[in-house]
Amino acid sequence: MHKTICSRGIHNAWHYCYALRFVFKVACGSFCIACSFLNGVLCGV
């Protein structure tokens, strides 16, 4: 019983880590797109 709870906690931690990484990647991608857009506007490219 204890082993099942422990493995479930590890699984939840992995899922949380994956979700956090996904959110970070999406946020970073959006930031990079916005940054490149602003850079293009400011530089007149």
C-alpha positions as CSV (number, residue, x, y, z in Angstrom):
1,M,0.0,0.0,0.0
2,H,2.8,2.4,0.9
3,K,4.7,1.6,-2.2
4,T,1.6,2.4,-4.4
5,I,1.2,5.8,-2.7
6,C,4.9,6.6,-3.1
7,S,4.9,5.7,-6.8
8,R,1.8,7.7,-7.3
9,G,3.5,10.7,-5.7
10,I,6.5,10.2,-8.0
11,H,4.1,10.0,-11.0
12,N,2.4,13.2,-9.9
13,A,5.7,14.9,-9.5
14,W,6.8,13.9,-13.0
15,H,3.5,15.1,-14.5
16,Y,3.8,18.4,-12.6
17,C,7.4,18.8,-13.9
18,Y,6.3,18.1,-17.4
19,A,3.4,20.4,-17.3
20,L,5.6,23.2,-15.8
21,R,8.2,22.7,-18.5
22,F,5.5,22.8,-21.2
23,V,4.0,26.1,-19.7
24,F,7.5,27.6,-19.5
25,K,8.2,26.6,-23.1
26,V,4.9,28.2,-24.3
27,A,5.5,31.3,-22.3
28,C,9.1,31.6,-23.5
29,G,8.0,31.0,-27.1
30,S,5.3,33.8,-26.8
31,F,7.9,36.1,-25.2
32,C,10.4,35.4,-27.9
33,I,7.8,36.1,-30.6
34,A,6.7,39.3,-28.9
35,C,10.4,40.3,-28.4
36,S,11.3,39.6,-32.1
37,F,8.1,41.5,-33.2
38,L,9.1,44.5,-31.0
39,N,12.7,44.3,-32.2
40,G,11.4,44.3,-35.8
41,V,9.2,47.3,-35.2
42,L,11.9,49.3,-33.3
43,C,14.6,48.5,-35.9
44,G,12.3,49.1,-38.8
45,V,12.9,45.7,-40.4
